[in-house]
Structures are given as structure tokens and as C-alpha cells.
Amino acid sequence: MANRKLIRPDMNELKKELPSRSVRRKQSPPEQTNAEEFYYLKQMAAKTPMVVILNDGEELRGWIEWYDKGAIKLNRHAGPNLLIQKHYVKYMFKEEELKRVRGRRVTESDDADDRS
């Protein structure tokens, strides 16, 4: 049998030649998507009539003049302008949505009367 020499590559040289593989972790989603900012800016620019429902059920109507991290300023035709802290807001929507919902209820009740 012939003498064979076992040749092993130097691992340090191989590591230098190969592109480094970094451990990739799934990134967590961003904390802010800027969706809230986009929504407020759009409504402010158009002076969209809004309905703001507070946590206690009170309904306020007006348009948003400005907002910041913790509050919105609601301008109103009937009554003084209000500075509302966001944590008191249950939800808000465009006033035209209220008209659509009420219009549907009227037509639905008309349809029910027609069926009777």
C-alpha cells in the first residue's frame, strides 16, 4: 500500500473565501405605520365633517383643524371649538357615513312595510 497523505483544507482560509452568512431574524413590524397621520391629514385638508363619539357616548360634530400625539382640535359650527384628548375618543367617522346608514335604515323599514 502506498503512503497517502491526508490533506485537510485550512478552515480559516475557507471562511475568508466564502461570503459571510449572517443569521437573519424576522423583523418585527414597525411600531408606527403612519396610517393615523395619513387619515388625519386627508380629513384636515378636505375639512371633512366628522362625527366623534366619546367614551361616555357623547356625540360631537365638526371638522379636524389639527392633531398631535395625544389630542385633536375639533372646530364646530354650533358651539365652541374643542380640544379633545384622544384617550377620551371611542371612535370617529365621516358624517356622510352616518347619513348613509340612516338612509339605509329608512329604506329597509320602507321595504319591510311594503312586504306587510
N, C-alpha and C positions, 0 to 999 in steps of 0.2 A: 504494500500500500504506500502511496505517495504521501509525503508530508504536505498537508494543506494548512495554510494559514487562514484563520478566520478573520475576515475583515469586517469591522464594525464602523459605521459612519459616526463621526463626531456629532452628537446631538445639538451642541451649541451652534455648529455651522448650519445645520438643517433649520433650526429655529430662525436664524437670521435670513435665510433664503426664502422661507415660506411667509406669505402675508400673515400678519398677526390677526388672530381671531379674538375679537372681544366678546365677552358674554353680553348678549343683548337681552335686556329685560323689557317686558311690555310696559310702555309708558302709561302712567295714569292720565286720565282725561284732564284737560285744563280746568282750573277752578272757575274761570270766567269764560263764557262763550261770547260775550258781548251782545247776546240776543236782547237782553233787557235794555241796554243802551240804544240799540238799533230801533227797538219798538218805541221807546220814549222820543227819540229824535224824529222819527217819522210822524208821530202824532203831534208833536210840538210844531213841526214845520207846517203841517196842514191845519193846525188849530182844530183838530178833530174833537167834536163834542163827545165827552166821556161820561160814563156813569161809574162812580167809585162807591163800593159797598164796604162799610167799615165792619169791624168785628162785632159790634153791638147791633148790626142790622141797619144802621142809618144809611140812607142813600144820598149821595152828593152828586151834583151835575155841574159840569164846566169843562174847560179845556186846560191842558197842562202847559204852564208857562215855562217852568224849569224843574229840574230834578237834581238830586245828588245821591250819595250812597245811602242816606237814611231818611230822605224826605222828598215830597213832591209839592209844588205850588200849584194849586188849582184856582184858576180865575173863573168867576161866575158872573152871569148876567144879573141874576136875582140874588143879591146878598154880597157880603164882603168876600174878598179873595182869601183863600185858606192855605196855610202851610200844614201839610198832613205828614206825620211820621209814618214811614212805610210799614212798621210793625203793627199799626192800627188798621191797615188795609186788608180786608179779607180777600177781595178780588176787584178787578175793574174791567170794563169792556166799553166798546164804542156804543154810543147812544143809538145809532142806527140798528144795532143788533137787537136792542130792546123793542124797537118798532117792528122789526121782522117777526120776533117771537110773538108779540101781541097780535100782529096781523094774522099769523097762523092760527092762533087760538080762536080768533073771531071767525075765520073761515072754517076751521074744524068744527066749531059749535054750530055754524050755519049748515054745514054738511050733515051734522047729526040731526038737526031739526028737519032737514029735507027728507031724511030716511024715516022719520017717525010717521 
